[in-house]
Each structure stands twice: as C-alpha cells, then as structure tokens.
Amino acid sequence: MARKRKREQIEAQLEMTPMIDVVFQLLVFFVLTIKPEPIFAQLDVSRPAPDPDAQKEDPPDDMINITVFKGNRIVLANTVVSFETLESKLAQLAQYSTTQTVLIKCMGDSEHRTLISVLDICAKVQLKNLSVFSLGATTGSRGG
C-alpha cells in the first residue's frame, strides 16, 4: 500500500526581536565610537601677520564706585564726599576716560533725589556707562 504523505508546509519564520537588538547594539556602538573631525582644523586659511606698528590696547579702566546713603550722604572710593567734591572728582576721572563704568549703589533707605543728583552730576561730566542698583534697607547705624 502506498502511503500518502501529506506534505506539511512549514513556513519559514524569521524572528525579528534578535535582529532589532543587534541593530540597536550596532547603532549604539557606532554612535559612541565615532570621532568627528574638526572642520576648522582642515580649513586652509592664510591670515595676515600682526601689524608690528599697531598700538597695544590699554588695560580696562577701573570701576568708579559711588554709594548713596540716607541723609544725602555720598561715599566715593570709601570717602564721604559732598556734591561739589563728587562733581570735581568725577570731572577729573572723566578727563581720563568718559567710558569708565560708574557703579552707583543705593541703600534701601536712601532718598531718590540724592540718586537723581548723582546721576545729574555723571551726565554733566559726560560719564556714559552707569549702573545703578539697590542694596536694600540698612540695619543699624554706620560710622563715617
């Protein structure tokens, strides 16, 4: 008797999970091991030689510190000054350079008109770089 074999059709299956794992591992490997070459290192640029007659830049100017306290008390460079003295000293400093930075520190209990007077003096002597900020209220009395 002839036996008939049923041909079983076995489908070829390809597991995708291990293949995806391998692809991700390769991706991580290449991302971590790549060393990009700097583009600017490969540019061939001929730069001019520095000018030997060029003047060297002066060091930056010092900051002028002014502190405004309660009762029209103004401190310039750790010295209490009057409005007239402040104007004459700022005029001397402005002759050197009008682009010096003037840092005006106001105490929280100082009067606004004192600050306005200091700003007017700075404008009068043509100092242009002004920075103003408040230090908050003072506690206790300070000598000076």
PyMOL commands that set and color helices and strands:
alter all, ss='L'
color gray80, all
select helices_A, chain A and resi 17-33+39-42+83-96+112-124
alter helices_A, ss='H'
color red, helices_A
select strands_A, chain A and resi 64-69+73-76+79-81+101-106+129-134
alter strands_A, ss='S'
color yellow, strands_A
deselect
rebuild
show_as cartoon
